[in-house]
Amino acid sequence: MTVPELFQAAQRIVATSYEPLIIYIEAALIYLALSSVLSALQVRLEGHFGRYGGFVKASS
């Protein structure tokens, strides 16, 4: 799910519920949670592969 998809879904909900602040805050928190988890995973993967010298380069 991309950011525009997330906020388009939020806009559709706002159109029916008329509570934009709550809906947009929830969408922002969902985005924050997803990006934080993916960022932490990336840091762990970089640390893991960096410990062993990174990816193996093809010899020419």
MIVO-905949 format. One record per residue: residue in three letters; x, z, y of N, C-alpha, C, O, CB in turn. Coordinates in steps of 0.2 Angstrom, whole numbers, padded with zeros to 4 digits, always signed. Each point is the difference from the previous one (the first is absolute). Glycine has a CB too. Example, Ala and Ser with C-alpha at 12.3 -4.5 7.8 and 13.67 -1.06 7.14 Angstrom:
2
ALA+0066+0039-0028-0004+0000+0006+0004+0000+0006+0005+0003-0001-0014+0003-0005/SER+0007-0010+0011+0004+0001+0006-0004+0003+0005+0003+0001+0006+0003-0011-0009/
***
This chain:
60
MET+0004+0000-0006-0004+0000+0006+0004+0000+0006+0005+0004+0001-0014+0002-0007/THR+0008-0011+0011+0004+0000+0006-0003+0004+0005-0006+0002+0000+0010-0014-0003/VAL+0000+0013+0009-0003+0003+0006-0006-0003+0002-0005+0003+0002+0016+0001+0001/PRO-0011-0011-0002-0006-0003+0003-0006+0001-0005-0006+0001+0003+0013-0009+0003/GLU-0006+0008-0012-0006+0001-0005-0003+0007+0001-0006+0001+0000+0011-0010-0008/LEU+0000+0014+0009-0002+0007+0000-0004+0001+0006-0006+0003+0000+0016+0000-0006/PHE-0008-0006+0012-0004+0001+0006-0006-0004+0001-0005+0002+0003+0016+0001+0002/GLN-0011-0009-0009-0006-0004+0000-0006+0004-0004-0006+0000+0002+0013-0011-0001/ALA-0005+0014-0006-0004+0004-0004-0003+0006+0004-0006+0002+0000+0012-0005-0011/ALA-0001+0006+0015-0002+0006+0005-0005-0003+0005-0005+0004+0002+0016+0002-0004/GLN-0010-0012+0004-0005-0003+0005-0007-0001-0003-0005+0002+0004+0015-0007+0002/ARG-0010+0003-0012-0006-0001-0003-0004+0007-0001-0006+0000+0001+0010-0010-0007/ILE+0000+0015+0004-0003+0007+0000-0003+0002+0006-0005+0003+0001+0013-0001-0011/VAL-0004-0003+0016-0001+0003+0006-0007-0004+0003-0004+0003+0003+0016-0001-0001/ALA-0013-0008-0004-0006-0004+0002-0006+0003-0003-0005-0001+0003+0012-0009-0002/THR-0007+0014-0006-0006+0003-0003+0000+0007+0001-0006+0003+0000+0006-0012-0009/SER+0006+0012+0010-0001+0008+0001+0000+0002+0007-0002+0006+0001+0008-0005-0012/TYR-0003-0005+0015+0001+0002+0008+0004+0006+0001-0001+0004+0004-0010-0009-0002/GLU+0016+0006-0006+0005+0006+0001+0007-0003-0001+0003+0001-0005-0011+0007+0000/PRO+0010-0012+0010+0006-0003+0000+0006+0004+0000+0005-0002-0004-0010-0007+0010/LEU+0005+0014-0003+0006+0005+0000+0002+0002-0006+0006+0000-0003-0008+0003+0014/ILE-0003+0000-0015+0001+0003-0007+0002-0006-0004+0005+0002-0004-0013+0007+0006/ILE+0005-0014-0002+0002-0006-0005+0007-0002+0001+0004-0001-0004-0016-0002+0003/TYR+0014+0002+0008+0006-0003+0001+0006+0005-0001+0005-0002-0002-0010-0005+0010/ILE+0003+0013-0008+0005+0006-0001+0001+0000-0008+0006+0000-0002-0009+0007+0012/GLU-0002-0008-0014+0001+0000-0007+0004-0006-0002+0004+0000-0005-0015+0006+0004/ALA+0009-0012+0004+0004-0006-0002+0008+0001+0002+0004-0002-0004-0015-0005+0006/ALA+0012+0010+0004+0007+0001+0001+0003+0005-0005+0006-0001-0001-0009-0001+0013/LEU+0000+0007-0014+0002+0005-0005+0002-0004-0006+0005+0002-0004-0011+0008+0009/ILE+0001-0014-0007+0001-0004-0007+0007-0004+0001+0004+0000-0005-0017+0000+0003/TYR+0013-0003+0008+0006-0005+0001+0007+0005+0000+0005-0002-0003-0012-0006+0009/LEU+0006+0014-0003+0006+0004+0000+0002+0002-0007+0006+0001-0001-0009+0003+0013/ALA-0002-0002-0016+0001+0002-0007+0004-0005-0004+0005+0001-0003-0015+0007+0004/LEU+0007-0014+0000+0003-0006-0004+0007-0001+0002+0004-0001-0004-0016-0004+0002/SER+0013+0004+0008+0006-0002+0003+0006+0006-0001+0005-0002-0002-0011-0005+0010/SER+0004+0013-0008+0004+0006-0002+0002-0001-0007+0006+0001-0002-0011+0006+0011/VAL+0001-0008-0014+0001+0000-0007+0005-0006-0001+0005+0001-0004-0016+0005+0001/LEU+0009-0012+0006+0004-0005-0002+0007+0000+0003+0005-0002-0003-0015-0005+0003/SER+0011+0010+0006+0006+0002+0003+0005+0004-0004+0005-0001-0001-0011-0001+0012/ALA+0002+0008-0013+0004+0004-0005+0002-0003-0006+0006+0001-0002-0012+0009+0007/LEU+0002-0014-0008+0002-0004-0006+0006-0004+0002+0005-0001-0005-0017+0001+0000/GLN+0012-0004+0010+0005-0004+0002+0007+0004+0001+0005-0003-0002-0013-0005+0007/VAL+0008+0014-0002+0006+0004+0001+0003+0002-0007+0006-0001-0001-0011+0005+0012/ARG+0000-0002-0015+0003+0002-0007+0003-0006-0004+0005+0001-0003-0014+0007+0003/LEU+0006-0014+0001+0002-0006-0004+0007-0002+0003+0005-0002-0004-0017-0002+0002/GLU+0013+0004+0009+0006-0002+0003+0005+0005-0002+0006-0002-0001-0012-0003+0011/GLY+0005+0012-0010+0005+0005-0003+0002-0001-0007+0005+0000-0002-0010+0008+0010/HIS+0000-0010-0012+0001-0001-0007+0005-0006-0001+0005+0000-0004-0016+0005+0001/PHE+0009-0011+0006+0004-0006-0001+0007+0001+0004+0005-0003-0002-0015-0004+0000/GLY+0010+0010+0007+0006+0001+0004+0005+0005-0004+0006-0001+0001-0012-0001+0010/ARG+0004+0006-0015+0004+0005-0004+0004-0004-0005+0006+0002-0001-0014+0007+0003/TYR+0005-0015-0004+0004-0003-0006+0003-0007+0003+0001-0004-0004-0009+0009-0004/GLY+0009-0005+0014+0003-0006+0003-0005-0006+0002+0003-0005+0001+0007+0009-0008/GLY-0016-0002+0007-0005-0006+0002-0001-0004-0006+0001+0001-0006+0003+0000+0018/PHE-0007-0007-0010-0002-0005-0005+0007-0004-0002+0004+0000+0004-0016-0001+0001/VAL+0012-0002-0011+0005-0003-0002+0000-0007+0003-0005-0004+0000+0005+0010-0011/LYS+0006-0008+0014+0000-0007+0003+0003-0005-0005+0004+0002-0005-0002+0003+0016/ALA-0005-0011-0011+0002-0005-0005+0007-0002+0002+0001-0001+0006-0013-0003-0008/SER+0016+0003-0003+0007-0003+0002+0000-0008-0001-0004-0003-0003+0009+0014-0002/SER-0001-0013+0010+0000-0008+0000+0006-0003-0002+0001-0006+0000-0008+0007+0009/
***
